[in-house]
Amino acid sequence: MAEEEMFDPEEMQALYASVDWEGYTRDVDRLCRGLANSHLVVTARNDAGALLGLARTISDDEHIC
């Protein structure tokens, strides 16, 4: 697992489509901007570097994360 700050649109499209999250992929560039603006994004990749999943947090840096 690793923290990431940059997101490839094609990779995000494939990941979200693999779990049928179509609402997020209608505008994949917006999805990538949202991820980049998240408080923290942690990804899991296999040994070949293929993206397996991700988790993100949003925060006000005071009370909510």
CHARMM internal coordinates of N, CA and C (Angstrom, degrees):
IC EDIT
DIST 1 N 1 CA 1.4467
DIST 1 CA 1 C 1.5178
ANGL 1 N 1 CA 1 C 108.21
DIST 1 C 2 N 1.3325
ANGL 1 CA 1 C 2 N 114.12
DIHE 1 N 1 CA 1 C 2 N 144.99
DIST 2 N 2 CA 1.4577
ANGL 1 C 2 N 2 CA 119.69
DIHE 1 CA 1 C 2 N 2 CA -177.84
DIST 2 CA 2 C 1.5206
ANGL 2 N 2 CA 2 C 109.99
DIHE 1 C 2 N 2 CA 2 C -150.11
DIST 2 C 3 N 1.3226
ANGL 2 CA 2 C 3 N 114.99
DIHE 2 N 2 CA 2 C 3 N 153.42
DIST 3 N 3 CA 1.4608
ANGL 2 C 3 N 3 CA 120.73
DIHE 2 CA 2 C 3 N 3 CA 173.76
DIST 3 CA 3 C 1.5200
ANGL 3 N 3 CA 3 C 107.93
DIHE 2 C 3 N 3 CA 3 C -82.92
DIST 3 C 4 N 1.3304
ANGL 3 CA 3 C 4 N 116.39
DIHE 3 N 3 CA 3 C 4 N 137.19
DIST 4 N 4 CA 1.4641
ANGL 3 C 4 N 4 CA 120.22
DIHE 3 CA 3 C 4 N 4 CA 178.09
DIST 4 CA 4 C 1.5190
ANGL 4 N 4 CA 4 C 109.93
DIHE 3 C 4 N 4 CA 4 C -130.03
DIST 4 C 5 N 1.3307
ANGL 4 CA 4 C 5 N 115.13
DIHE 4 N 4 CA 4 C 5 N 152.31
DIST 5 N 5 CA 1.4616
ANGL 4 C 5 N 5 CA 121.24
DIHE 4 CA 4 C 5 N 5 CA -178.83
DIST 5 CA 5 C 1.5164
ANGL 5 N 5 CA 5 C 113.21
DIHE 4 C 5 N 5 CA 5 C -125.13
DIST 5 C 6 N 1.3356
ANGL 5 CA 5 C 6 N 117.58
DIHE 5 N 5 CA 5 C 6 N -15.16
DIST 6 N 6 CA 1.4568
ANGL 5 C 6 N 6 CA 122.03
DIHE 5 CA 5 C 6 N 6 CA 179.36
DIST 6 CA 6 C 1.5169
ANGL 6 N 6 CA 6 C 108.22
DIHE 5 C 6 N 6 CA 6 C -119.92
DIST 6 C 7 N 1.3546
ANGL 6 CA 6 C 7 N 115.98
DIHE 6 N 6 CA 6 C 7 N 143.62
DIST 7 N 7 CA 1.4544
ANGL 6 C 7 N 7 CA 119.95
DIHE 6 CA 6 C 7 N 7 CA -172.24
DIST 7 CA 7 C 1.5161
ANGL 7 N 7 CA 7 C 110.54
DIHE 6 C 7 N 7 CA 7 C -135.40
DIST 7 C 8 N 1.3223
ANGL 7 CA 7 C 8 N 115.54
DIHE 7 N 7 CA 7 C 8 N 129.75
DIST 8 N 8 CA 1.4481
ANGL 7 C 8 N 8 CA 122.52
DIHE 7 CA 7 C 8 N 8 CA 179.82
DIST 8 CA 8 C 1.5330
ANGL 8 N 8 CA 8 C 109.15
DIHE 7 C 8 N 8 CA 8 C -83.27
DIST 8 C 9 N 1.3268
ANGL 8 CA 8 C 9 N 118.17
DIHE 8 N 8 CA 8 C 9 N 123.21
DIST 9 N 9 CA 1.4628
ANGL 8 C 9 N 9 CA 120.53
DIHE 8 CA 8 C 9 N 9 CA -177.82
DIST 9 CA 9 C 1.5290
ANGL 9 N 9 CA 9 C 114.05
DIHE 8 C 9 N 9 CA 9 C -55.75
DIST 9 C 10 N 1.3228
ANGL 9 CA 9 C 10 N 117.73
DIHE 9 N 9 CA 9 C 10 N -42.74
DIST 10 N 10 CA 1.4679
ANGL 9 C 10 N 10 CA 119.86
DIHE 9 CA 9 C 10 N 10 CA -179.44
DIST 10 CA 10 C 1.5253
ANGL 10 N 10 CA 10 C 111.04
DIHE 9 C 10 N 10 CA 10 C -65.26
DIST 10 C 11 N 1.3178
ANGL 10 CA 10 C 11 N 116.79
DIHE 10 N 10 CA 10 C 11 N -39.05
DIST 11 N 11 CA 1.4595
ANGL 10 C 11 N 11 CA 120.90
DIHE 10 CA 10 C 11 N 11 CA 179.25
DIST 11 CA 11 C 1.5319
ANGL 11 N 11 CA 11 C 111.11
DIHE 10 C 11 N 11 CA 11 C -67.27
DIST 11 C 12 N 1.3284
ANGL 11 CA 11 C 12 N 116.43
DIHE 11 N 11 CA 11 C 12 N -40.85
DIST 12 N 12 CA 1.4627
ANGL 11 C 12 N 12 CA 120.20
DIHE 11 CA 11 C 12 N 12 CA 178.24
DIST 12 CA 12 C 1.5243
ANGL 12 N 12 CA 12 C 110.87
DIHE 11 C 12 N 12 CA 12 C -67.87
DIST 12 C 13 N 1.3244
ANGL 12 CA 12 C 13 N 116.90
DIHE 12 N 12 CA 12 C 13 N -40.66
DIST 13 N 13 CA 1.4638
ANGL 12 C 13 N 13 CA 121.46
DIHE 12 CA 12 C 13 N 13 CA 177.44
DIST 13 CA 13 C 1.5248
ANGL 13 N 13 CA 13 C 109.92
DIHE 12 C 13 N 13 CA 13 C -57.20
DIST 13 C 14 N 1.3231
ANGL 13 CA 13 C 14 N 116.60
DIHE 13 N 13 CA 13 C 14 N -47.23
DIST 14 N 14 CA 1.4618
ANGL 13 C 14 N 14 CA 120.86
DIHE 13 CA 13 C 14 N 14 CA -178.46
DIST 14 CA 14 C 1.5252
ANGL 14 N 14 CA 14 C 111.43
DIHE 13 C 14 N 14 CA 14 C -65.17
DIST 14 C 15 N 1.3189
ANGL 14 CA 14 C 15 N 117.64
DIHE 14 N 14 CA 14 C 15 N -43.06
DIST 15 N 15 CA 1.4633
ANGL 14 C 15 N 15 CA 120.82
DIHE 14 CA 14 C 15 N 15 CA -179.33
DIST 15 CA 15 C 1.5216
ANGL 15 N 15 CA 15 C 111.11
DIHE 14 C 15 N 15 CA 15 C -63.42
DIST 15 C 16 N 1.3116
ANGL 15 CA 15 C 16 N 117.07
DIHE 15 N 15 CA 15 C 16 N -51.66
DIST 16 N 16 CA 1.4673
ANGL 15 C 16 N 16 CA 120.36
DIHE 15 CA 15 C 16 N 16 CA -177.53
DIST 16 CA 16 C 1.5299
ANGL 16 N 16 CA 16 C 111.44
DIHE 15 C 16 N 16 CA 16 C -66.42
DIST 16 C 17 N 1.3223
ANGL 16 CA 16 C 17 N 117.49
DIHE 16 N 16 CA 16 C 17 N -36.67
DIST 17 N 17 CA 1.4607
ANGL 16 C 17 N 17 CA 120.46
DIHE 16 CA 16 C 17 N 17 CA 177.69
DIST 17 CA 17 C 1.5254
ANGL 17 N 17 CA 17 C 111.38
DIHE 16 C 17 N 17 CA 17 C -65.98
DIST 17 C 18 N 1.3328
ANGL 17 CA 17 C 18 N 116.85
DIHE 17 N 17 CA 17 C 18 N -30.84
DIST 18 N 18 CA 1.4681
ANGL 17 C 18 N 18 CA 120.52
DIHE 17 CA 17 C 18 N 18 CA -178.18
DIST 18 CA 18 C 1.5247
ANGL 18 N 18 CA 18 C 112.40
DIHE 17 C 18 N 18 CA 18 C -65.89
DIST 18 C 19 N 1.3337
ANGL 18 CA 18 C 19 N 117.06
DIHE 18 N 18 CA 18 C 19 N -18.69
DIST 19 N 19 CA 1.4706
ANGL 18 C 19 N 19 CA 121.08
DIHE 18 CA 18 C 19 N 19 CA 177.95
DIST 19 CA 19 C 1.5307
ANGL 19 N 19 CA 19 C 111.20
DIHE 18 C 19 N 19 CA 19 C -117.85
DIST 19 C 20 N 1.3396
ANGL 19 CA 19 C 20 N 115.46
DIHE 19 N 19 CA 19 C 20 N 17.15
DIST 20 N 20 CA 1.4692
ANGL 19 C 20 N 20 CA 122.65
DIHE 19 CA 19 C 20 N 20 CA 176.01
DIST 20 CA 20 C 1.5216
ANGL 20 N 20 CA 20 C 113.81
DIHE 19 C 20 N 20 CA 20 C 60.11
DIST 20 C 21 N 1.3202
ANGL 20 CA 20 C 21 N 118.61
DIHE 20 N 20 CA 20 C 21 N 34.97
DIST 21 N 21 CA 1.4644
ANGL 20 C 21 N 21 CA 121.78
DIHE 20 CA 20 C 21 N 21 CA 175.04
DIST 21 CA 21 C 1.5183
ANGL 21 N 21 CA 21 C 108.27
DIHE 20 C 21 N 21 CA 21 C -91.61
DIST 21 C 22 N 1.3211
ANGL 21 CA 21 C 22 N 116.22
DIHE 21 N 21 CA 21 C 22 N 72.99
DIST 22 N 22 CA 1.4556
ANGL 21 C 22 N 22 CA 122.33
DIHE 21 CA 21 C 22 N 22 CA -172.82
DIST 22 CA 22 C 1.5225
ANGL 22 N 22 CA 22 C 113.41
DIHE 21 C 22 N 22 CA 22 C -71.65
DIST 22 C 23 N 1.3197
ANGL 22 CA 22 C 23 N 118.44
DIHE 22 N 22 CA 22 C 23 N -30.22
DIST 23 N 23 CA 1.4556
ANGL 22 C 23 N 23 CA 120.67
DIHE 22 CA 22 C 23 N 23 CA -178.57
DIST 23 CA 23 C 1.5209
ANGL 23 N 23 CA 23 C 112.76
DIHE 22 C 23 N 23 CA 23 C -60.30
DIST 23 C 24 N 1.3138
ANGL 23 CA 23 C 24 N 116.14
DIHE 23 N 23 CA 23 C 24 N -33.52
DIST 24 N 24 CA 1.4632
ANGL 23 C 24 N 24 CA 119.91
DIHE 23 CA 23 C 24 N 24 CA -179.21
DIST 24 CA 24 C 1.5181
ANGL 24 N 24 CA 24 C 112.29
DIHE 23 C 24 N 24 CA 24 C -79.24
DIST 24 C 25 N 1.3087
ANGL 24 CA 24 C 25 N 117.87
DIHE 24 N 24 CA 24 C 25 N -22.57
DIST 25 N 25 CA 1.4593
ANGL 24 C 25 N 25 CA 119.90
DIHE 24 CA 24 C 25 N 25 CA -173.27
DIST 25 CA 25 C 1.5265
ANGL 25 N 25 CA 25 C 113.45
DIHE 24 C 25 N 25 CA 25 C -97.72
DIST 25 C 26 N 1.3205
ANGL 25 CA 25 C 26 N 117.81
DIHE 25 N 25 CA 25 C 26 N 1.80
DIST 26 N 26 CA 1.4736
ANGL 25 C 26 N 26 CA 119.09
DIHE 25 CA 25 C 26 N 26 CA 176.11
DIST 26 CA 26 C 1.5193
ANGL 26 N 26 CA 26 C 111.11
DIHE 25 C 26 N 26 CA 26 C -63.08
DIST 26 C 27 N 1.3334
ANGL 26 CA 26 C 27 N 116.27
DIHE 26 N 26 CA 26 C 27 N -32.01
DIST 27 N 27 CA 1.4666
ANGL 26 C 27 N 27 CA 122.46
DIHE 26 CA 26 C 27 N 27 CA 175.79
DIST 27 CA 27 C 1.5239
ANGL 27 N 27 CA 27 C 107.04
DIHE 26 C 27 N 27 CA 27 C -133.64
DIST 27 C 28 N 1.3330
ANGL 27 CA 27 C 28 N 115.46
DIHE 27 N 27 CA 27 C 28 N 85.33
DIST 28 N 28 CA 1.4638
ANGL 27 C 28 N 28 CA 120.32
DIHE 27 CA 27 C 28 N 28 CA -173.29
DIST 28 CA 28 C 1.5251
ANGL 28 N 28 CA 28 C 112.22
DIHE 27 C 28 N 28 CA 28 C -64.70
DIST 28 C 29 N 1.3334
ANGL 28 CA 28 C 29 N 118.17
DIHE 28 N 28 CA 28 C 29 N -29.54
DIST 29 N 29 CA 1.4623
ANGL 28 C 29 N 29 CA 119.38
DIHE 28 CA 28 C 29 N 29 CA 176.84
DIST 29 CA 29 C 1.5276
ANGL 29 N 29 CA 29 C 110.50
DIHE 28 C 29 N 29 CA 29 C -66.34
DIST 29 C 30 N 1.3117
ANGL 29 CA 29 C 30 N 116.33
DIHE 29 N 29 CA 29 C 30 N -38.19
DIST 30 N 30 CA 1.4703
ANGL 29 C 30 N 30 CA 120.62
DIHE 29 CA 29 C 30 N 30 CA 176.09
DIST 30 CA 30 C 1.5314
ANGL 30 N 30 CA 30 C 109.86
DIHE 29 C 30 N 30 CA 30 C -64.75
DIST 30 C 31 N 1.3248
ANGL 30 CA 30 C 31 N 117.18
DIHE 30 N 30 CA 30 C 31 N -41.29
DIST 31 N 31 CA 1.4588
ANGL 30 C 31 N 31 CA 121.46
DIHE 30 CA 30 C 31 N 31 CA 176.44
DIST 31 CA 31 C 1.5290
ANGL 31 N 31 CA 31 C 110.19
DIHE 30 C 31 N 31 CA 31 C -57.19
DIST 31 C 32 N 1.3158
ANGL 31 CA 31 C 32 N 117.36
DIHE 31 N 31 CA 31 C 32 N -47.19
DIST 32 N 32 CA 1.4624
ANGL 31 C 32 N 32 CA 121.11
DIHE 31 CA 31 C 32 N 32 CA -179.04
DIST 32 CA 32 C 1.5259
ANGL 32 N 32 CA 32 C 111.39
DIHE 31 C 32 N 32 CA 32 C -64.82
DIST 32 C 33 N 1.3327
ANGL 32 CA 32 C 33 N 117.93
DIHE 32 N 32 CA 32 C 33 N -38.66
DIST 33 N 33 CA 1.4683
ANGL 32 C 33 N 33 CA 120.48
DIHE 32 CA 32 C 33 N 33 CA 176.10
DIST 33 CA 33 C 1.5220
ANGL 33 N 33 CA 33 C 110.06
DIHE 32 C 33 N 33 CA 33 C -63.82
DIST 33 C 34 N 1.3315
ANGL 33 CA 33 C 34 N 117.14
DIHE 33 N 33 CA 33 C 34 N -41.62
DIST 34 N 34 CA 1.4546
ANGL 33 C 34 N 34 CA 120.81
DIHE 33 CA 33 C 34 N 34 CA 178.53
DIST 34 CA 34 C 1.5153
ANGL 34 N 34 CA 34 C 111.77
DIHE 33 C 34 N 34 CA 34 C -61.79
DIST 34 C 35 N 1.3239
ANGL 34 CA 34 C 35 N 116.27
DIHE 34 N 34 CA 34 C 35 N -42.59
DIST 35 N 35 CA 1.4609
ANGL 34 C 35 N 35 CA 119.59
DIHE 34 CA 34 C 35 N 35 CA 177.33
DIST 35 CA 35 C 1.5207
ANGL 35 N 35 CA 35 C 110.81
DIHE 34 C 35 N 35 CA 35 C -64.00
DIST 35 C 36 N 1.3300
ANGL 35 CA 35 C 36 N 116.70
DIHE 35 N 35 CA 35 C 36 N -44.23
DIST 36 N 36 CA 1.4673
ANGL 35 C 36 N 36 CA 120.55
DIHE 35 CA 35 C 36 N 36 CA -179.45
DIST 36 CA 36 C 1.5246
ANGL 36 N 36 CA 36 C 111.60
DIHE 35 C 36 N 36 CA 36 C -63.18
DIST 36 C 37 N 1.3214
ANGL 36 CA 36 C 37 N 117.64
DIHE 36 N 36 CA 36 C 37 N -29.92
DIST 37 N 37 CA 1.4616
ANGL 36 C 37 N 37 CA 121.43
DIHE 36 CA 36 C 37 N 37 CA -179.77
DIST 37 CA 37 C 1.5293
ANGL 37 N 37 CA 37 C 113.07
DIHE 36 C 37 N 37 CA 37 C -90.50
DIST 37 C 38 N 1.3163
ANGL 37 CA 37 C 38 N 117.13
DIHE 37 N 37 CA 37 C 38 N 2.80
DIST 38 N 38 CA 1.4600
ANGL 37 C 38 N 38 CA 120.78
DIHE 37 CA 37 C 38 N 38 CA 178.45
DIST 38 CA 38 C 1.5242
ANGL 38 N 38 CA 38 C 110.46
DIHE 37 C 38 N 38 CA 38 C -70.90
DIST 38 C 39 N 1.2980
ANGL 38 CA 38 C 39 N 115.65
DIHE 38 N 38 CA 38 C 39 N 159.16
DIST 39 N 39 CA 1.4615
ANGL 38 C 39 N 39 CA 121.49
DIHE 38 CA 38 C 39 N 39 CA 177.83
DIST 39 CA 39 C 1.5274
ANGL 39 N 39 CA 39 C 110.52
DIHE 38 C 39 N 39 CA 39 C -63.14
DIST 39 C 40 N 1.3205
ANGL 39 CA 39 C 40 N 116.17
DIHE 39 N 39 CA 39 C 40 N -44.72
DIST 40 N 40 CA 1.4596
ANGL 39 C 40 N 40 CA 122.14
DIHE 39 CA 39 C 40 N 40 CA -178.39
DIST 40 CA 40 C 1.5168
ANGL 40 N 40 CA 40 C 108.25
DIHE 39 C 40 N 40 CA 40 C -155.46
DIST 40 C 41 N 1.3307
ANGL 40 CA 40 C 41 N 116.65
DIHE 40 N 40 CA 40 C 41 N 136.50
DIST 41 N 41 CA 1.4639
ANGL 40 C 41 N 41 CA 121.95
DIHE 40 CA 40 C 41 N 41 CA 172.81
DIST 41 CA 41 C 1.5248
ANGL 41 N 41 CA 41 C 107.25
DIHE 40 C 41 N 41 CA 41 C -127.57
DIST 41 C 42 N 1.3192
ANGL 41 CA 41 C 42 N 115.48
DIHE 41 N 41 CA 41 C 42 N 124.45
DIST 42 N 42 CA 1.4565
ANGL 41 C 42 N 42 CA 122.11
DIHE 41 CA 41 C 42 N 42 CA 178.11
DIST 42 CA 42 C 1.5230
ANGL 42 N 42 CA 42 C 107.66
DIHE 41 C 42 N 42 CA 42 C -115.42
DIST 42 C 43 N 1.3259
ANGL 42 CA 42 C 43 N 116.02
DIHE 42 N 42 CA 42 C 43 N 132.07
DIST 43 N 43 CA 1.4547
ANGL 42 C 43 N 43 CA 120.56
DIHE 42 CA 42 C 43 N 43 CA -178.45
DIST 43 CA 43 C 1.5246
ANGL 43 N 43 CA 43 C 110.93
DIHE 42 C 43 N 43 CA 43 C -117.26
DIST 43 C 44 N 1.3197
ANGL 43 CA 43 C 44 N 114.86
DIHE 43 N 43 CA 43 C 44 N 157.24
DIST 44 N 44 CA 1.4591
ANGL 43 C 44 N 44 CA 122.42
DIHE 43 CA 43 C 44 N 44 CA 171.88
DIST 44 CA 44 C 1.5256
ANGL 44 N 44 CA 44 C 107.06
DIHE 43 C 44 N 44 CA 44 C -119.62
DIST 44 C 45 N 1.3122
ANGL 44 CA 44 C 45 N 115.67
DIHE 44 N 44 CA 44 C 45 N 131.55
DIST 45 N 45 CA 1.4656
ANGL 44 C 45 N 45 CA 121.92
DIHE 44 CA 44 C 45 N 45 CA -179.94
DIST 45 CA 45 C 1.5203
ANGL 45 N 45 CA 45 C 109.28
DIHE 44 C 45 N 45 CA 45 C -130.83
DIST 45 C 46 N 1.3315
ANGL 45 CA 45 C 46 N 116.16
DIHE 45 N 45 CA 45 C 46 N 152.22
DIST 46 N 46 CA 1.4655
ANGL 45 C 46 N 46 CA 119.22
DIHE 45 CA 45 C 46 N 46 CA 175.56
DIST 46 CA 46 C 1.5275
ANGL 46 N 46 CA 46 C 109.83
DIHE 45 C 46 N 46 CA 46 C -81.30
DIST 46 C 47 N 1.3212
ANGL 46 CA 46 C 47 N 116.80
DIHE 46 N 46 CA 46 C 47 N -179.60
DIST 47 N 47 CA 1.4700
ANGL 46 C 47 N 47 CA 120.97
DIHE 46 CA 46 C 47 N 47 CA -177.03
DIST 47 CA 47 C 1.5222
ANGL 47 N 47 CA 47 C 112.95
DIHE 46 C 47 N 47 CA 47 C -61.59
DIST 47 C 48 N 1.3276
ANGL 47 CA 47 C 48 N 116.63
DIHE 47 N 47 CA 47 C 48 N -25.46
DIST 48 N 48 CA 1.4684
ANGL 47 C 48 N 48 CA 120.78
DIHE 47 CA 47 C 48 N 48 CA 178.85
DIST 48 CA 48 C 1.5283
ANGL 48 N 48 CA 48 C 112.07
DIHE 47 C 48 N 48 CA 48 C -85.01
DIST 48 C 49 N 1.3379
ANGL 48 CA 48 C 49 N 116.93
DIHE 48 N 48 CA 48 C 49 N -4.70
DIST 49 N 49 CA 1.4576
ANGL 48 C 49 N 49 CA 120.61
DIHE 48 CA 48 C 49 N 49 CA 179.29
DIST 49 CA 49 C 1.5126
ANGL 49 N 49 CA 49 C 114.68
DIHE 48 C 49 N 49 CA 49 C 92.90
DIST 49 C 50 N 1.3312
ANGL 49 CA 49 C 50 N 117.45
DIHE 49 N 49 CA 49 C 50 N 1.65
DIST 50 N 50 CA 1.4648
ANGL 49 C 50 N 50 CA 120.07
DIHE 49 CA 49 C 50 N 50 CA 179.55
DIST 50 CA 50 C 1.5282
ANGL 50 N 50 CA 50 C 110.05
DIHE 49 C 50 N 50 CA 50 C -71.56
DIST 50 C 51 N 1.3068
ANGL 50 CA 50 C 51 N 115.81
DIHE 50 N 50 CA 50 C 51 N 136.59
DIST 51 N 51 CA 1.4543
ANGL 50 C 51 N 51 CA 121.82
DIHE 50 CA 50 C 51 N 51 CA -179.17
DIST 51 CA 51 C 1.5185
ANGL 51 N 51 CA 51 C 110.35
DIHE 50 C 51 N 51 CA 51 C -70.60
DIST 51 C 52 N 1.3429
ANGL 51 CA 51 C 52 N 116.09
DIHE 51 N 51 CA 51 C 52 N 126.35
DIST 52 N 52 CA 1.4577
ANGL 51 C 52 N 52 CA 122.11
DIHE 51 CA 51 C 52 N 52 CA 179.01
DIST 52 CA 52 C 1.5197
ANGL 52 N 52 CA 52 C 112.03
DIHE 51 C 52 N 52 CA 52 C -102.85
DIST 52 C 53 N 1.3173
ANGL 52 CA 52 C 53 N 117.13
DIHE 52 N 52 CA 52 C 53 N -30.86
DIST 53 N 53 CA 1.4527
ANGL 52 C 53 N 53 CA 120.76
DIHE 52 CA 52 C 53 N 53 CA -178.61
DIST 53 CA 53 C 1.5073
ANGL 53 N 53 CA 53 C 110.69
DIHE 52 C 53 N 53 CA 53 C -179.80
DIST 53 C 54 N 1.3384
ANGL 53 CA 53 C 54 N 114.96
DIHE 53 N 53 CA 53 C 54 N 171.89
DIST 54 N 54 CA 1.4541
ANGL 53 C 54 N 54 CA 119.76
DIHE 53 CA 53 C 54 N 54 CA 177.58
DIST 54 CA 54 C 1.5187
ANGL 54 N 54 CA 54 C 109.98
DIHE 53 C 54 N 54 CA 54 C -151.70
DIST 54 C 55 N 1.3060
ANGL 54 CA 54 C 55 N 114.59
DIHE 54 N 54 CA 54 C 55 N 158.67
DIST 55 N 55 CA 1.4618
ANGL 54 C 55 N 55 CA 122.65
DIHE 54 CA 54 C 55 N 55 CA 172.69
DIST 55 CA 55 C 1.5149
ANGL 55 N 55 CA 55 C 106.74
DIHE 54 C 55 N 55 CA 55 C -134.70
DIST 55 C 56 N 1.3269
ANGL 55 CA 55 C 56 N 115.96
DIHE 55 N 55 CA 55 C 56 N 141.89
DIST 56 N 56 CA 1.4567
ANGL 55 C 56 N 56 CA 118.68
DIHE 55 CA 55 C 56 N 56 CA 179.51
DIST 56 CA 56 C 1.5177
ANGL 56 N 56 CA 56 C 109.59
DIHE 55 C 56 N 56 CA 56 C -133.00
DIST 56 C 57 N 1.3268
ANGL 56 CA 56 C 57 N 115.33
DIHE 56 N 56 CA 56 C 57 N 154.84
DIST 57 N 57 CA 1.4533
ANGL 56 C 57 N 57 CA 121.14
DIHE 56 CA 56 C 57 N 57 CA 174.39
DIST 57 CA 57 C 1.5155
ANGL 57 N 57 CA 57 C 108.78
DIHE 56 C 57 N 57 CA 57 C -123.32
DIST 57 C 58 N 1.3096
ANGL 57 CA 57 C 58 N 114.49
DIHE 57 N 57 CA 57 C 58 N 150.02
DIST 58 N 58 CA 1.4534
ANGL 57 C 58 N 58 CA 121.33
DIHE 57 CA 57 C 58 N 58 CA 170.11
DIST 58 CA 58 C 1.5178
ANGL 58 N 58 CA 58 C 106.17
DIHE 57 C 58 N 58 CA 58 C -120.16
DIST 58 C 59 N 1.3051
ANGL 58 CA 58 C 59 N 117.86
DIHE 58 N 58 CA 58 C 59 N 150.08
DIST 59 N 59 CA 1.4503
ANGL 58 C 59 N 59 CA 119.71
DIHE 58 CA 58 C 59 N 59 CA -172.63
DIST 59 CA 59 C 1.5159
ANGL 59 N 59 CA 59 C 111.35
DIHE 58 C 59 N 59 CA 59 C -154.18
DIST 59 C 60 N 1.3284
ANGL 59 CA 59 C 60 N 114.44
DIHE 59 N 59 CA 59 C 60 N 153.76
DIST 60 N 60 CA 1.4590
ANGL 59 C 60 N 60 CA 119.92
DIHE 59 CA 59 C 60 N 60 CA 170.14
DIST 60 CA 60 C 1.5335
ANGL 60 N 60 CA 60 C 109.88
DIHE 59 C 60 N 60 CA 60 C -98.96
DIST 60 C 61 N 1.3278
ANGL 60 CA 60 C 61 N 116.88
DIHE 60 N 60 CA 60 C 61 N 4.73
DIST 61 N 61 CA 1.4666
ANGL 60 C 61 N 61 CA 124.75
DIHE 60 CA 60 C 61 N 61 CA -179.87
DIST 61 CA 61 C 1.5197
ANGL 61 N 61 CA 61 C 113.80
DIHE 60 C 61 N 61 CA 61 C 62.17
DIST 61 C 62 N 1.3136
ANGL 61 CA 61 C 62 N 117.26
DIHE 61 N 61 CA 61 C 62 N 15.26
DIST 62 N 62 CA 1.4557
ANGL 61 C 62 N 62 CA 121.60
DIHE 61 CA 61 C 62 N 62 CA 177.67
DIST 62 CA 62 C 1.5216
ANGL 62 N 62 CA 62 C 111.71
DIHE 61 C 62 N 62 CA 62 C -130.39
DIST 62 C 63 N 1.3263
ANGL 62 CA 62 C 63 N 116.49
DIHE 62 N 62 CA 62 C 63 N -57.58
DIST 63 N 63 CA 1.4588
ANGL 62 C 63 N 63 CA 120.39
DIHE 62 CA 62 C 63 N 63 CA -172.53
DIST 63 CA 63 C 1.5271
ANGL 63 N 63 CA 63 C 113.77
DIHE 62 C 63 N 63 CA 63 C -121.34
DIST 63 C 64 N 1.3029
ANGL 63 CA 63 C 64 N 116.95
DIHE 63 N 63 CA 63 C 64 N -30.56
DIST 64 N 64 CA 1.4607
ANGL 63 C 64 N 64 CA 119.67
DIHE 63 CA 63 C 64 N 64 CA -167.92
DIST 64 CA 64 C 1.5275
ANGL 64 N 64 CA 64 C 110.18
DIHE 63 C 64 N 64 CA 64 C -123.60
DIST 64 C 65 N 1.3170
ANGL 64 CA 64 C 65 N 113.79
DIHE 64 N 64 CA 64 C 65 N 133.86
DIST 65 N 65 CA 1.4578
ANGL 64 C 65 N 65 CA 120.62
DIHE 64 CA 64 C 65 N 65 CA 172.74
DIST 65 CA 65 C 1.5146
ANGL 65 N 65 CA 65 C 107.31
DIHE 64 C 65 N 65 CA 65 C -144.82
END
COOR INIT
IC SEED 1 N 1 CA 1 C
IC BUILD
